[in-house]
Amino acid sequence: MKKMYFFILLCLLGSITTTSAQVVDIVTGVNGAYGIARDSSNNLYYTAVSGTVYKVDLTATTPTPVTLASFSPNSAVGLHVNGTDLYICSTYKMHKIDLTAATPTPVDVIDTGSDSYGFINSVVVGNHLYVGSNSKDSIYKVDLTAATPTLTAIASTPGITDVQVHGNDLYYTAINAGKIYKIDPTAASPTPVEVVTGLSNPFGIAFVGDNIYIAGALSTIIKTNLNQSLPITTTTDVYTGLGDPTHITFDGNDMFFTQYVTDKISKFSVFAVSTHEANAAPEWNVFPNPVKQSLNFKNLETTQPYQIINALGQVVQEGTATPSEVVTVRELNAGMYMIRLENGELRQFVKQ
């Protein structure tokens, strides 16, 4: 069967409106483009039905795919970057590659022998790997610190196609039911909660703040906001007329996604500033950006609570933002973050 997921940081304003954007093809002729992931060094990784994992330098004038690893046909599917490791899902195994190695070589994390699990996608949180199995209709938890990592089933749902983390919850898609579920992976007996229902072929998912983006419906990427009563039944089209989008990742305002049927890796800018906003009064912001020690606020008129959110959508720091005081961020790891005020507005910054 030919067909069987970084975090965006943006400046979302109350008056922002989206405008039409042109899809730009980064790579063509992929032959069944499927999994996709991005690291912190502007490299994009994707898989093809041939079982090949490719790497593309997004800073290159003409991005050119380079083969990173090859597996048997139809086996290499979902990808996930955790630090300097790239995790790869396949039919019988979970692999990882050290991206800093001079000669990147796949290492087995899980080997199920001849038992086809159909690992579809994975995500690492702390010392645990969470992986979805399309063949076993289950979500598994793996302790990466164990001498011999083993699979422990924590949830069961038919037709799992993606697994992602947002906040403290693990989200996953169920293509058969047309739903997206979430569970608390730390619970003794995680109970699936319906998050979004009434979907047509939901496949890959990605998060931008409290918005969830969903690839599926054969030709469409849609979104909805999680700050609603569950289950959510309404969505908004982000882009239509695509060639079977499967998985999504973000870089700033750019959404990168795979198109399975049309064999492409493509991108388009999700957000654009309206003319009204361009003529509006100055909005608040943070500086310096990038930052090493402390963030200052510009045009912040009121004192209000803030949260700093990391690349997994997790709150890593909280406090009170004031017009005259700084926010110390020197303890944060290097990377991209969002700072969110109590009124829901966000700004991106890079910690060096």
Wavefront OBJ file of the C-alpha trace (Angstrom):
o trace
v 0.000 0.000 0.000
v 1.583 3.216 -1.131
v -0.024 5.533 1.434
v -0.214 4.820 5.113
v 5.558 15.534 11.328
v 9.528 21.805 14.603
v 7.393 24.167 15.937
v 6.355 27.507 14.458
v 6.991 30.644 16.341
v 5.040 33.662 15.185
v 3.915 37.119 15.983
v 0.179 36.680 16.200
v -1.764 39.936 16.492
v -5.392 40.389 17.246
v -5.911 42.135 13.916
v -3.857 39.758 11.750
v -5.617 38.423 8.697
v -4.364 35.716 6.403
v -3.915 36.452 2.757
v -3.460 34.094 -0.117
v 0.040 32.743 -0.537
v 1.626 30.832 -3.339
v 2.771 27.281 -2.758
v 6.476 26.936 -3.566
v 7.838 23.517 -4.449
v 11.145 22.844 -2.670
v 11.711 19.356 -4.094
v 9.857 17.577 -6.888
v 9.917 14.023 -8.225
v 10.062 12.502 -4.742
v 7.986 9.403 -5.572
v 5.641 9.180 -2.613
v 6.704 11.992 -0.268
v 5.663 11.104 3.262
v 7.435 11.969 6.537
v 8.982 15.381 7.194
v 10.968 17.013 10.000
v 13.260 19.982 10.527
v 16.268 20.551 12.782
v 17.557 23.779 14.355
v 20.220 24.211 11.653
v 17.857 24.916 8.737
v 17.948 21.364 7.456
v 14.799 19.618 6.270
v 14.428 15.835 6.287
v 11.852 13.784 4.411
v 11.082 10.210 3.406
v 9.960 8.668 0.129
v 8.144 5.448 -0.724
v 11.466 4.060 -1.937
v 12.506 3.774 1.716
v 15.025 6.620 1.430
v 15.571 9.405 3.951
v 16.731 12.670 2.403
v 18.278 15.860 3.787
v 17.868 19.331 2.258
v 19.725 22.507 3.254
v 17.027 25.192 3.300
v 19.610 27.989 3.180
v 20.937 26.856 -0.192
v 20.036 28.957 -3.227
v 18.886 25.766 -4.916
v 17.982 23.213 -2.239
v 19.278 19.812 -3.356
v 18.307 16.505 -1.714
v 21.138 14.409 -0.260
v 20.558 10.788 0.691
v 20.943 10.337 4.449
v 19.914 6.688 4.790
v 18.216 3.970 2.775
v 15.860 1.222 3.913
v 13.712 -1.327 2.114
v 10.861 0.052 -0.039
v 7.772 1.300 1.808
v 9.547 0.963 5.161
v 10.932 4.397 6.168
v 7.975 6.629 6.957
v 7.646 9.010 9.939
v 10.461 11.290 11.092
v 11.130 13.178 14.326
v 14.116 15.339 15.314
v 15.082 15.389 18.987
v 18.168 17.495 19.595
v 20.847 16.049 17.335
v 19.066 12.743 16.784
v 16.739 11.897 13.919
v 14.219 9.160 14.754
v 12.902 7.095 11.850
v 9.850 4.834 11.857
v 9.771 1.711 9.720
v 7.729 -1.459 9.386
v 9.626 -3.594 11.882
v 11.980 -1.142 13.619
v 12.527 2.248 15.199
v 15.859 3.741 14.182
v 17.808 6.839 15.099
v 20.654 8.696 13.421
v 23.165 11.010 15.094
v 22.996 14.040 12.809
v 26.379 15.310 14.042
v 28.232 12.181 12.986
v 30.692 12.461 10.106
v 28.996 9.446 8.541
v 25.390 9.336 9.833
v 24.436 5.685 10.390
v 21.045 4.301 11.477
v 21.043 2.571 14.876
v 18.167 0.330 15.940
v 16.187 1.564 18.942
v 13.453 -1.079 18.692
v 13.543 -4.261 16.627
v 10.346 -6.335 16.471
v 11.886 -9.076 14.362
v 9.428 -10.367 11.800
v 6.377 -8.930 13.572
v 5.073 -6.047 11.452
v 4.174 -3.139 13.723
v 4.000 -0.553 10.968
v 5.486 2.226 13.077
v 4.019 5.413 11.651
v 5.490 8.362 13.582
v 7.122 9.145 16.909
v 8.018 11.886 19.349
v 10.540 12.029 22.195
v 9.652 13.639 25.524
v 12.357 13.509 28.163
v 13.648 9.947 28.367
v 10.656 8.398 26.657
v 9.846 7.715 23.044
v 6.163 7.610 22.072
v 5.410 5.850 18.816
v 2.250 5.070 16.895
v 1.687 1.693 15.270
v -0.626 1.561 12.268
v -0.619 -2.228 12.144
v -1.255 -2.766 15.859
v -3.608 0.228 16.236
v -1.732 1.319 19.353
v 0.417 4.029 20.918
v 3.527 2.668 22.603
v 5.865 4.105 25.231
v 9.588 3.283 25.224
v 12.048 4.044 28.028
v 15.154 5.171 26.146
v 17.340 4.787 29.244
v 16.649 1.057 29.504
v 19.452 -1.331 28.572
v 16.998 -3.049 26.243
v 14.184 -0.644 25.316
v 10.795 -2.364 25.048
v 7.332 -1.389 23.839
v 4.585 -0.710 26.379
v 1.114 -0.062 24.944
v -0.605 2.961 26.535
v -3.542 3.551 24.161
v -5.390 1.710 21.425
v -7.216 3.294 18.468
v -7.640 1.998 14.897
v -5.970 3.835 12.017
v -3.277 5.851 13.796
v -1.361 8.066 11.356
v 0.546 10.622 13.463
v 1.730 11.255 17.024
v 2.705 14.691 18.359
v 3.096 16.430 21.730
v 1.426 19.684 22.723
v 1.720 20.954 26.280
v 1.551 17.966 28.598
v -0.599 15.873 26.286
v 0.097 13.417 23.514
v -2.091 13.972 20.431
v -2.681 11.428 17.698
v -4.773 11.087 14.561
v -7.202 8.270 13.798
v -7.878 8.223 10.076
v -10.547 5.512 10.252
v -12.687 7.399 12.769
v -11.940 10.842 11.308
v -10.823 12.071 14.718
v -7.924 13.485 16.697
v -7.439 12.246 20.244
v -5.261 13.249 23.180
v -4.033 11.369 26.211
v -1.977 12.164 29.303
v 1.055 9.909 28.694
v 2.062 10.087 32.370
v -1.227 8.622 33.601
v -1.232 5.054 34.907
v -4.045 4.202 32.482
v -4.264 6.945 29.830
v -7.817 7.588 28.642
v -8.259 8.867 25.069
v -10.175 12.161 24.834
v -11.764 13.226 21.566
v -10.317 16.597 20.532
v -11.499 17.086 16.950
v -14.183 15.001 15.233
v -15.919 14.862 11.870
v -12.682 14.990 9.879
v -12.091 13.517 6.439
v -8.902 11.431 6.350
v -6.895 13.288 9.002
v -3.222 12.489 8.640
v -0.354 14.658 9.923
v -0.748 17.315 12.615
v 1.346 20.239 13.876
v 0.796 22.956 16.478
v 1.156 26.720 16.435
v 0.382 27.981 19.907
v -3.142 26.717 20.554
v -3.911 26.165 16.862
v -3.709 22.667 15.469
v -2.967 22.241 11.753
v -4.201 19.061 10.096
v -3.101 17.595 6.778
v -5.640 15.365 5.111
v -8.927 15.259 3.208
v -6.736 14.199 0.238
v -6.185 17.773 -0.942
v -6.480 20.147 2.026
v -4.660 21.467 5.083
v -7.055 22.743 7.731
v -6.778 24.212 11.218
v -8.782 24.815 14.375
v -8.173 26.419 17.760
v -7.954 24.194 20.823
v -9.505 26.770 23.158
v -12.995 25.430 22.586
v -15.300 22.913 24.180
v -14.348 19.365 23.241
v -14.877 17.662 20.933
v -14.317 20.379 18.321
v -16.370 19.981 15.159
v -15.470 23.129 13.175
v -12.322 23.764 11.154
v -10.986 26.386 8.727
v -9.317 25.681 5.396
v -5.703 26.862 5.291
v -4.921 25.673 1.767
v -6.843 23.519 -0.705
v -6.107 21.872 -4.040
v -2.996 20.053 -2.823
v -1.744 16.624 -3.873
v -2.605 14.569 -0.807
v -0.672 16.348 1.969
v 0.501 13.908 4.643
v 2.819 15.582 7.180
v 3.634 19.149 8.244
v 6.461 21.045 9.913
v 7.071 24.761 10.400
v 9.914 27.251 10.123
v 8.889 30.753 11.137
v 5.965 31.768 8.920
v 6.671 28.963 6.458
v 4.763 25.705 6.533
v 6.641 22.801 4.925
v 4.633 19.752 3.951
v 4.779 16.578 1.900
v 2.440 15.949 -1.052
v 2.199 12.201 -1.482
v 0.330 11.951 -4.774
v 2.116 14.764 -6.591
v 5.532 13.678 -5.219
v 6.570 17.056 -3.782
v 8.010 18.797 -0.751
v 6.380 22.203 -0.687
v 5.988 25.304 1.445
v 3.900 28.414 1.726
v 3.677 31.336 4.153
v 0.734 30.782 6.465
v 0.483 34.292 7.871
v 0.592 37.741 6.307
v 0.080 41.164 7.809
v -2.932 43.076 6.591
v -2.856 46.647 5.296
v -4.961 47.657 8.284
v -2.366 46.296 10.664
v 0.489 47.962 8.815
v -1.162 51.335 9.425
v -2.050 50.609 13.069
v -0.342 51.937 16.175
v 3.002 50.298 17.127
v 2.557 46.851 18.671
v 4.534 45.490 21.602
v 7.608 43.393 20.963
v 10.693 42.003 22.685
v 14.367 42.783 22.195
v 17.212 41.994 21.730
v 16.362 39.149 19.431
v 18.319 36.836 19.377
v 18.902 37.129 23.145
v 21.482 35.699 25.551
v 20.561 37.050 28.984
v 17.480 39.269 29.284
v 14.480 40.262 27.186
v 13.199 43.832 27.170
v 9.681 44.890 26.209
v 8.899 47.592 23.675
v 5.506 49.362 23.560
v 4.121 47.202 26.386
v 1.515 49.382 28.085
v 0.235 47.193 30.922
v 1.582 44.715 33.454
v 0.364 41.179 32.851
v 1.388 37.533 33.317
v 3.485 35.848 30.646
v 4.461 32.326 29.628
v 7.468 31.188 27.586
v 6.768 28.174 25.375
v 9.374 25.866 23.864
v 9.480 23.970 20.571
v 7.279 21.182 21.920
v 4.556 23.596 22.955
v 5.498 23.195 26.634
v 5.479 26.103 29.119
v 9.075 26.367 30.375
v 8.920 29.695 32.243
v 6.226 31.920 33.737
v 6.196 35.325 35.391
v 4.903 38.882 35.169
v 5.761 41.193 32.286
v 6.031 44.903 33.024
v 6.780 47.857 30.724
v 10.011 48.718 32.588
v 11.456 45.406 33.785
v 13.335 42.689 31.897
v 12.656 38.966 31.702
v 15.724 36.860 32.458
v 16.095 33.953 30.023
v 19.738 32.967 30.493
v 18.763 29.545 31.914
v 16.841 28.560 28.777
v 18.438 26.183 26.307
v 19.397 27.628 22.943
v 16.558 27.531 20.444
v 13.356 29.201 19.309
v 10.597 30.170 21.744
v 7.333 32.086 22.009
v 6.446 34.477 24.790
v 2.710 34.681 25.380
v 0.928 37.368 27.377
v -2.272 36.888 29.358
v -4.254 38.556 26.549
v -3.224 35.731 24.214
v -0.787 37.723 22.068
v 2.532 36.079 21.223
v 5.968 37.090 19.998
v 8.830 34.895 18.870
v 12.425 35.099 20.013
v 15.609 33.091 19.645
v 17.706 32.177 22.686
v 21.420 31.934 21.927
l 1 2 3 4
l 6 7 8 9 10 11 12 13 14 15 16 17 18 19 20 21 22 23 24 25 26 27 28 29 30 31 32 33 34 35 36 37 38 39 40 41 42 43 44 45 46 47 48 49 50 51 52 53 54 55 56 57 58 59 60 61 62 63 64 65 66 67 68 69 70 71 72 73 74 75 76 77 78 79 80 81 82 83 84 85 86 87 88 89 90 91 92 93 94 95 96 97 98 99 100 101 102 103 104 105 106 107 108 109 110 111 112 113 114 115 116 117 118 119 120 121 122 123 124 125 126 127 128 129 130 131 132 133 134 135 136 137 138 139 140 141 142 143 144 145 146 147 148 149 150 151 152 153 154 155 156 157 158 159 160 161 162 163 164 165 166 167 168 169 170 171 172 173 174 175 176 177 178 179 180 181 182 183 184 185 186 187 188 189 190 191 192 193 194 195 196 197 198 199 200 201 202 203 204 205 206 207 208 209 210 211 212 213 214 215 216 217 218 219 220 221 222 223 224 225 226 227 228 229 230 231 232 233 234 235 236 237 238 239 240 241 242 243 244 245 246 247 248 249 250 251 252 253 254 255 256 257 258 259 260 261 262 263 264 265 266 267 268 269 270 271 272 273 274 275 276 277 278 279 280 281 282 283 284 285 286 287 288 289 290 291 292 293 294 295 296 297 298 299 300 301 302 303 304 305 306 307 308 309 310 311 312 313 314 315 316 317 318 319 320 321 322 323 324 325 326 327 328 329 330 331 332 333 334 335 336 337 338 339 340 341 342 343 344 345 346 347 348 349 350 351 352
